[in-house]
Amino acid sequence: MSARVVHFEVPFDDAERARAFYRKVFDWQIQEVPEMQYNMVSTGPAGPDGMPSEPGFIGGGMMQRQAPVDKPVITLAVDDIDATSKAIESNGGRTLGDKMAVGDMGFAAYFTDSEGNLMGLWQNA
């Protein structure tokens, strides 16, 4: 299951748990960069330079939770909020309330990931 994002930095408390969560739920490719204490993230296809190779995907990063990046606020585009919500729940996350219709454009929902970060989901109508 893939998810598009606009931009992100995702902090974590437990690096292995966080990496496993995002790999299993959203199929993200995560490369540890120990010398930078950072994890490079590809949310979709990437070229040899590590940059996204298709429109609609971006790169991002994950790092140990610390100020000022201690809480992300991002939205992930998914094909099916209901299916994604089940994957979130079965991989250590928690859904927050029901999906909500946003006019006739689509649906939104919120969840917390395995690290307790508040995130959003978007599904086009």
N, C-alpha and C positions, 0 to 999 in steps of 0.2 A: 504494500500500500504506500503510495507516494503522497507527498504533501508539498505544495508551493508556499513559500513565504516571501515577504517583502524584504525584510532584513532582520537579523537577530543576533543577540548574544545571550547564551543560556548558561547561567551559573549552576553549579552543582555542589552538593555536600559529599557525595560518594561517586567518584569518577566512573568506576566500573558499572555500578548500578545505572547511572544516567546514560552512559554509552549504550548499554544493553537495551534500555527502555526505548531510546530513539531508533536504534537499529531494528528492533523487533516490530515496533508499532508503525514507523514511517519509512523504513528501509533506507535511512540515511547512511552515507559512507562517512566514517569518522576516522581521521588520522591523528594520532597523538604526536605532538611536537614538544617533547620533554624540555628541551633547552629554552623554550618560550613559556613553559607551564601553560600550554594552550592545546586545544584540539581543533583542527581544521575540519569543517563540515561541508560536504557537498549534498545538497538536497535533491539533486537529479543528475543527469548526464553531465560529465565534465571532460574537457579536453586535456591534453598532456600538460598544460600549464596549470591545471586545477581549477580553471574558471569554467562556469557553466557553458555548455555547448549548445543549449537550446533555450529559446526565449521562455520566460516565465519561471526559471529556476535561478536561485542565487546561492552564493556561498555564505558561510557564517562561522561562528566559533562557539566553543564551550570552554569554560574555565572554572576554577574553584570560586565558590561564592565569596565575594568580598566587596566592600564599598569601592566605587559607587555602584558597581553592577551586582546587585544582590537580588533583583527581581526583574524578570523579563515581562514584557507585555507585547506579545506578537499574536498574529492570526495565521492559521494554517488552512489552506484550501484543500478540501477532500472531496471525493466523489460521493461519499455516503456517510453522513454524520452518524447514523445508527450503527453501521458496521464498525466505524472507527471507534465509537464509544465502547463497543464490546471489547475491541482489542485493547483500548486504554485500560479498562477495568481488569482484564485478564493479565495485564503486564505491570501491575503495581500502581496505576493511576486511579483517579476518581473523577467521575463526571459530576458536574454541578448543575442540577436542575435539568429540565427538558430542553430540546432544541426549540428555538423560537423562529416563527416566520418573520421575515423582514420585508414587509410589503409583498410585492410579487417578484422580487429580485432573487430571493433565496432564503436560506436558513442559517442561524447562528447558534452556537452552543459554547459553553465554557467547561473547562476541566482543569484539574491539577495533575501534573505529571508525577513520576516516581520521586521527585525531589521536592514536591509541594509548591512548584511554580504555577502561577495562574496563567493559563493560555486560552486561546480562542480557536474555534473551528468555524469554517465557512463552507457551505454547500450551495452552489448555484441552483436556481429553480429549474 
